[in-house]
Amino acid sequence: MKRTLTGYIVSEILPPFLLGLSAFTIILLIARILKLVELVVTRGVPFLQIGKLFALILPTFLEMTVPMALLLGIFLGLGRLSSDHEILALKASGISPIQVLLPIGTVALFISLITLLLTTMVRPAANLALKRELFNIAKNRVGTALREKVFNDDFPQILIYVEEVIPPGDTSQGVLIVDRRNSAREDVIFAKVALILSDEESKSISLKLFDGTVYEREKKRPSFSQTRFNTYDFKLDPEEVFGPIRKKERGPKEMSLRRLGKAIQLKEEQGLKPTAELIEFHQRFSFAFAPLVLSLLGVALVMIPTRSRAGRSWGFALCLSWLLVYYGLLSIGKALGERDILPAAFALWLPNTVVGLIAIRLFGKALKESPLLIQNKLEDLSSYLNRRLANYLQRDY
């Protein structure tokens, strides 16, 4: 009986979980996907490299979408059982909310372990590999981006024009550069030859200019100052075009747990506040704990007795509402932690604590078969609106 019940419940939540995982991930990734498509169209980056970039950014989003999809799977799966009165039949046969929670809790524990693996190992390694891959793309494609007889504005506040590109593409002749990065002045640079250089260690790219002139004009003054040069290093910042690749050292998001712990200890020994490192440390574990909290919340809300059920549309709306609450608390806590208003541990565990306490309270009501007044009111409102909409459509047709 227990094995049959476990398999049945898992089979109900698994399809909406997978559907939700795909949908949430695509929605969150859409901006990055458009950026990757832009790299193909405007930079000529091969599809193989685009696929690699996509695989490297995926773990960052999966650690968020996996808990979201689990909650959706519980609401839609158990919500279907509730709307078909199967939950009522289970209760009548002596199945308690705890017995329903056990198989879902097992699934949630498994998903928590997967999320922990993503946050502590996969995502940091992927972020580091992404930084290196983006730099390699930038290094290989800057020459391609500088097309002959075209004013190129790929780099913000910089306009570059080259008369001729010499194969294989890392050398140009007849170069004009307009640099507006300094808000106080504007530089216009002419050079006969430009050579593209890159430094793997500092993750920097520059144009080495030969035999030219720099015209500097202060924004508040109409006159120019002129400087001749034999060689001139013009630094480019590929971060704005290709992503966050500027820092040569590992940031907290690229560190392993061991390296992150050492960074925290080192800053504390130096009398510095390791705020960013502590936030990253606690975020990894709070994200991994989220499936357990959200699964308890989902089971509690579905098992609480109500007068009516609005079906899967109600479950979907309820899921989005609680996800908004959870990730809203996460955003608030993280912002307060980054400003040192709250300790990092308290700030990052705030959503799990608040939602967890609510879930425990609601699960207690489910055990006592005590109805939740606000949920009854909301479901009645949803049913009323659905009936009004159906009547309105019937009148029109």
C-alpha positions as CSV (number, residue, x, y, z in Angstrom):
1,M,0.0,0.0,0.0
2,K,2.7,2.5,1.0
3,R,4.8,1.6,-2.1
4,T,1.8,2.0,-4.3
5,L,0.9,5.4,-2.7
6,T,4.4,6.6,-3.0
7,G,4.6,5.7,-6.7
8,Y,1.2,7.2,-7.4
9,I,2.0,10.5,-5.7
10,V,5.5,10.8,-7.4
11,S,4.0,10.0,-10.8
12,E,1.5,12.9,-10.3
13,I,4.0,15.5,-9.4
14,L,6.8,14.5,-11.8
15,P,5.3,15.6,-15.1
16,P,4.3,19.1,-13.9
17,F,7.7,19.4,-12.2
18,L,9.6,18.7,-15.5
19,L,7.3,21.0,-17.4
20,G,7.8,23.7,-14.8
21,L,11.5,23.2,-14.8
22,S,11.7,23.7,-18.6
23,A,9.3,26.7,-18.6
24,F,10.9,28.5,-15.7
25,T,14.4,27.9,-17.0
26,I,13.5,29.2,-20.5
27,I,11.8,32.3,-19.1
28,L,14.8,33.2,-17.0
29,L,17.2,32.4,-19.8
30,I,15.4,34.3,-22.5
31,A,17.5,37.4,-22.2
32,R,20.8,35.4,-22.2
33,I,19.5,33.4,-25.2
34,L,18.9,36.6,-27.1
35,K,22.4,37.8,-26.2
36,L,23.9,34.5,-27.5
37,V,21.9,34.8,-30.7
38,E,23.3,38.3,-31.1
39,L,26.8,36.9,-30.7
40,V,26.1,34.5,-33.6
41,V,24.6,37.2,-35.9
42,T,26.8,40.2,-35.2
43,R,30.0,38.6,-34.0
44,G,30.2,35.5,-36.1
45,V,30.7,33.2,-33.0
46,P,30.4,29.5,-34.0
47,F,27.3,27.6,-32.8
48,L,29.6,25.1,-31.0
49,Q,31.0,27.9,-28.8
50,I,27.4,29.3,-28.3
51,G,26.3,25.8,-27.1
52,K,29.2,25.7,-24.7
53,L,28.3,29.2,-23.3
54,F,24.7,28.1,-22.9
55,A,25.8,25.0,-21.0
56,L,28.0,27.1,-18.7
57,I,25.3,29.6,-17.8
58,L,22.7,26.9,-17.2
59,P,23.7,25.9,-13.6
60,T,23.2,29.5,-12.4
61,F,19.6,29.4,-13.3
62,L,18.9,25.8,-12.5
63,E,19.7,26.4,-8.8
64,M,16.7,28.8,-8.8
65,T,14.3,27.0,-11.1
66,V,14.6,23.5,-9.6
67,P,12.9,24.5,-6.3
68,M,10.4,26.6,-8.2
69,A,9.5,23.7,-10.4
70,L,9.1,21.4,-7.4
71,L,6.6,23.7,-5.8
72,L,4.7,23.9,-9.1
73,G,4.7,20.1,-9.4
74,I,3.3,19.7,-5.9
75,F,0.5,22.3,-6.4
76,L,-0.5,20.9,-9.8
77,G,-0.1,17.2,-9.1
78,L,-1.7,17.2,-5.7
79,G,-4.1,19.9,-6.8
80,R,-5.4,17.5,-9.5
81,L,-5.9,14.8,-6.8
82,S,-7.8,17.3,-4.7
83,S,-10.0,18.5,-7.5
84,D,-10.9,14.9,-8.3
85,H,-11.7,14.3,-4.6
86,E,-8.8,11.7,-4.4
87,I,-7.3,13.6,-1.5
88,L,-10.6,13.2,0.3
89,A,-10.7,9.5,-0.5
90,L,-7.2,9.1,0.9
91,K,-8.1,10.8,4.1
92,A,-11.2,8.6,4.4
93,S,-9.1,5.5,4.0
94,G,-6.9,6.6,6.9
95,I,-4.0,8.2,5.0
96,S,-2.7,11.2,7.0
97,P,-1.0,14.3,5.6
98,I,2.3,12.9,7.1
99,Q,2.0,9.8,4.9
100,V,1.4,12.1,1.8
101,L,4.4,14.2,2.9
102,L,6.9,11.3,3.2
103,P,7.2,10.5,-0.5
104,I,7.2,14.1,-1.5
105,G,9.7,14.9,1.2
106,T,11.9,12.1,-0.1
107,V,11.8,13.6,-3.6
108,A,12.4,17.1,-2.1
109,L,15.5,15.7,-0.2
110,F,16.8,14.3,-3.4
111,I,16.3,17.6,-5.2
112,S,17.9,19.4,-2.3
113,L,21.0,17.3,-2.7
114,I,21.1,18.0,-6.5
115,T,20.7,21.7,-5.8
116,L,23.5,21.6,-3.2
117,L,25.7,19.9,-5.8
118,L,24.8,22.7,-8.3
119,T,25.4,25.6,-5.8
120,T,28.6,24.3,-4.2
121,M,30.4,22.5,-7.1
122,V,28.9,22.8,-10.5
123,R,28.0,26.5,-10.6
124,P,31.3,27.9,-9.3
125,A,33.3,25.7,-11.8
126,A,30.9,26.7,-14.6
127,N,31.2,30.4,-13.7
128,L,35.0,30.2,-13.8
129,A,35.0,28.3,-17.1
130,L,32.5,30.9,-18.5
131,K,34.8,33.8,-17.6
132,R,37.7,32.1,-19.5
133,E,35.5,31.1,-22.5
134,L,34.2,34.7,-22.8
135,F,37.7,36.1,-22.8
136,N,38.8,33.6,-25.4
137,I,35.8,34.6,-27.6
138,A,36.6,38.3,-27.1
139,K,40.3,37.7,-27.9
140,N,39.5,35.8,-31.1
141,R,36.6,38.0,-32.3
142,V,37.7,41.6,-31.6
143,G,39.6,41.5,-34.9
144,T,36.5,40.2,-36.7
145,A,34.3,42.9,-35.1
146,L,36.6,45.6,-36.5
147,R,35.3,45.5,-40.1
148,E,36.8,47.5,-42.9
149,K,35.3,50.9,-43.7
150,V,32.7,50.5,-41.1
151,F,32.2,52.7,-38.0
152,N,32.2,50.2,-35.1
153,D,30.5,51.1,-31.8
154,D,30.5,47.6,-30.2
155,F,32.4,49.1,-27.3
156,P,30.4,51.6,-25.3
157,Q,31.5,55.2,-25.6
158,I,34.1,54.2,-28.3
159,L,33.9,54.6,-32.0
160,I,36.4,52.8,-34.2
161,Y,37.0,53.0,-37.9
162,V,39.6,51.1,-39.9
163,E,40.5,51.6,-43.5
164,E,42.0,48.1,-44.1
165,V,42.2,44.9,-42.2
166,I,45.3,42.8,-42.9
167,P,44.9,39.0,-42.8
168,P,44.6,37.0,-40.5
169,G,42.8,40.0,-38.9
170,D,44.8,41.1,-35.9
171,T,46.4,44.0,-37.7
172,S,44.6,47.1,-39.2
173,Q,45.8,50.1,-41.2
174,G,44.3,53.6,-41.3
175,V,42.7,53.7,-37.8
176,L,40.4,56.3,-36.4
177,I,39.3,56.1,-32.7
178,V,36.9,58.4,-30.9
179,D,37.0,57.8,-27.1
180,R,34.3,59.3,-25.0
181,R,34.7,57.2,-21.9
182,N,36.1,60.1,-19.9
183,S,33.1,62.4,-19.1
184,A,35.4,65.4,-18.8
185,R,37.1,65.1,-22.2
186,E,36.9,63.5,-25.7
187,D,39.9,61.9,-27.4
188,V,40.3,61.5,-31.2
189,I,43.1,59.2,-32.2
190,F,44.6,58.7,-35.7
191,A,47.1,55.9,-36.3
192,K,48.7,54.3,-39.3
193,V,48.7,50.8,-37.9
194,A,46.9,49.0,-35.0
195,L,47.7,45.6,-33.6
196,I,45.3,43.7,-31.4
197,L,46.9,42.4,-28.2
198,S,45.5,40.3,-25.4
199,D,46.7,39.3,-21.9
200,E,45.4,36.0,-20.6
201,E,46.5,36.7,-17.0
202,S,44.8,40.1,-16.6
203,K,42.0,39.3,-19.0
204,S,42.6,42.5,-20.9
205,I,42.5,43.4,-24.6
206,S,44.2,46.4,-26.1
207,L,45.0,48.0,-29.5
208,K,48.7,48.8,-29.9
209,L,48.8,51.9,-32.1
210,F,51.8,52.9,-34.2
211,D,52.7,56.3,-35.7
212,G,49.8,58.5,-34.9
213,T,48.3,61.5,-33.2
214,V,46.0,62.0,-30.2
215,Y,43.7,65.1,-30.2
216,E,42.3,65.8,-26.7
217,R,39.4,68.2,-26.1
218,E,38.1,69.2,-22.7
219,K,34.3,69.3,-22.7
220,K,34.3,72.8,-21.2
221,R,36.9,74.1,-23.6
222,P,36.6,74.4,-27.4
223,S,40.4,74.1,-28.1
224,F,42.3,70.8,-28.8
225,S,45.6,69.6,-27.5
226,Q,47.7,67.5,-29.9
227,T,50.2,64.8,-29.1
228,R,52.2,62.8,-31.5
229,F,53.2,59.2,-30.7
230,N,55.3,56.4,-32.1
231,T,53.4,53.7,-30.1
232,Y,50.3,54.0,-28.0
233,D,48.4,51.4,-26.0
234,F,44.6,51.8,-26.2
235,K,42.8,49.7,-23.7
236,L,39.5,48.0,-24.6
237,D,37.0,46.7,-22.1
238,P,35.4,43.5,-23.5
239,E,33.2,43.2,-20.4
240,E,30.5,45.4,-21.8
241,V,30.2,43.3,-25.0
242,F,31.1,39.8,-24.0
243,G,30.3,39.6,-20.3
244,P,32.0,39.9,-16.8
245,I,35.5,38.9,-17.7
246,R,37.5,41.8,-16.3
247,K,38.8,40.5,-13.0
248,K,41.8,38.2,-13.3
249,E,41.3,36.7,-9.8
250,R,38.4,34.5,-8.9
251,G,35.4,36.3,-7.5
252,P,33.2,34.7,-4.7
253,K,30.9,33.2,-7.4
254,E,33.8,31.3,-9.0
255,M,35.3,30.0,-5.7
256,S,35.0,26.5,-4.4
257,L,33.8,26.1,-0.8
258,R,37.3,25.6,0.4
259,R,38.6,28.6,-1.4
260,L,35.6,30.7,-0.3
261,G,36.3,29.7,3.4
262,K,39.9,30.7,3.1
263,A,38.9,34.1,1.5
264,I,36.5,34.7,4.4
265,Q,39.2,33.8,7.0
266,L,41.9,35.9,5.2
267,K,39.7,39.0,5.2
268,E,38.7,38.6,8.8
269,E,42.4,38.3,9.7
270,Q,43.1,41.6,7.8
271,G,40.3,43.3,9.6
272,L,38.1,43.5,6.5
273,K,34.4,42.6,6.2
274,P,34.0,39.5,4.0
275,T,30.5,40.6,3.1
276,A,30.4,39.3,-0.5
277,E,32.0,36.0,0.5
278,L,29.6,35.4,3.4
279,I,26.6,36.2,1.2
280,E,27.8,33.8,-1.4
281,F,28.5,31.1,1.2
282,H,25.1,31.2,2.9
283,Q,23.3,31.6,-0.5
284,R,24.6,28.3,-1.7
285,F,23.2,26.4,1.3
286,S,20.0,28.4,1.6
287,F,19.2,27.6,-2.1
288,A,19.8,24.0,-1.4
289,F,17.5,24.0,1.6
290,A,14.6,25.7,-0.4
291,P,13.1,22.5,-1.9
292,L,12.5,21.1,1.6
293,V,10.8,24.3,2.8
294,L,8.7,24.7,-0.4
295,S,7.7,21.0,-0.4
296,L,6.3,21.3,3.1
297,L,4.5,24.5,2.2
298,G,2.9,22.9,-0.9
299,V,1.7,19.7,0.8
300,A,0.3,21.8,3.7
301,L,-1.7,24.1,1.4
302,V,-3.1,21.2,-0.6
303,M,-4.0,19.0,2.4
304,I,-5.8,21.8,4.3
305,P,-9.6,21.1,3.9
306,T,-11.5,23.6,1.8
307,R,-15.1,23.9,0.5
308,S,-14.1,23.9,-3.2
309,R,-11.1,23.6,-5.5
310,A,-10.5,25.8,-8.5
311,G,-8.4,23.2,-10.3
312,R,-5.0,23.5,-11.8
313,S,-5.3,27.2,-12.7
314,W,-5.8,27.9,-9.0
315,G,-2.7,25.7,-8.1
316,F,-0.6,27.6,-10.7
317,A,-1.7,31.0,-9.3
318,L,-1.0,29.9,-5.8
319,C,2.4,28.6,-6.8
320,L,3.4,31.9,-8.4
321,S,2.1,33.8,-5.4
322,W,4.3,31.9,-2.9
323,L,7.3,32.0,-5.3
324,L,6.9,35.7,-5.4
325,V,6.8,35.8,-1.6
326,Y,9.9,33.5,-1.3
327,Y,12.1,35.2,-3.8
328,G,10.9,38.7,-2.8
329,L,12.1,37.9,0.8
330,L,15.4,36.6,-0.7
331,S,15.9,39.8,-2.7
332,I,15.2,42.0,0.4
333,G,17.4,39.9,2.6
334,K,20.3,39.9,0.1
335,A,20.0,43.6,-0.4
336,L,20.1,44.2,3.4
337,G,23.0,41.8,3.8
338,E,25.0,43.5,1.0
339,R,24.6,46.8,2.8
340,D,25.6,45.2,6.1
341,I,22.3,46.1,7.7
342,L,21.7,42.5,8.5
343,P,24.2,39.7,9.1
344,A,24.8,37.6,6.0
345,A,23.6,34.4,7.6
346,F,20.3,36.0,8.8
347,A,19.7,37.8,5.5
348,L,20.2,34.8,3.3
349,W,18.2,32.4,5.5
350,L,15.4,34.9,5.9
351,P,13.1,33.4,3.2
352,N,13.6,29.8,4.4
353,T,12.9,30.9,8.0
354,V,9.8,32.9,7.3
355,V,8.3,30.6,4.7
356,G,9.3,27.5,6.8
357,L,7.5,28.8,9.9
358,I,4.4,29.5,7.8
359,A,4.6,26.0,6.3
360,I,4.9,24.4,9.7
361,R,1.9,26.4,11.0
362,L,-0.1,25.4,7.9
363,F,0.9,21.8,8.1
364,G,-0.4,21.8,11.7
365,K,-3.7,23.0,10.4
366,A,-3.7,20.2,7.9
367,L,-3.1,17.6,10.6
368,K,-6.0,19.0,12.6
369,E,-8.3,19.2,9.6
370,S,-8.7,22.9,10.4
371,P,-9.7,25.0,7.4
372,L,-7.8,28.1,6.3
373,L,-10.2,31.0,6.1
374,I,-8.3,33.2,3.7
375,Q,-7.7,30.3,1.3
376,N,-11.5,29.5,1.3
377,K,-12.2,33.1,0.5
378,L,-9.7,33.3,-2.3
379,E,-10.9,30.0,-3.8
380,D,-14.5,31.2,-3.6
381,L,-13.4,34.4,-5.4
382,S,-11.6,32.4,-8.1
383,S,-14.6,30.1,-8.6
384,Y,-16.9,33.1,-8.8
385,L,-14.7,34.9,-11.4
386,N,-14.5,31.7,-13.5
387,R,-18.3,31.3,-13.5
388,R,-18.8,35.0,-14.5
389,L,-16.2,34.6,-17.3
390,A,-17.9,31.4,-18.5
391,N,-21.4,33.1,-18.5
392,Y,-19.9,36.1,-20.3
393,L,-18.4,33.9,-23.1
394,Q,-21.7,31.9,-23.4
395,R,-23.7,35.1,-24.0
396,D,-21.2,36.3,-26.7
397,Y,-21.4,32.9,-28.6
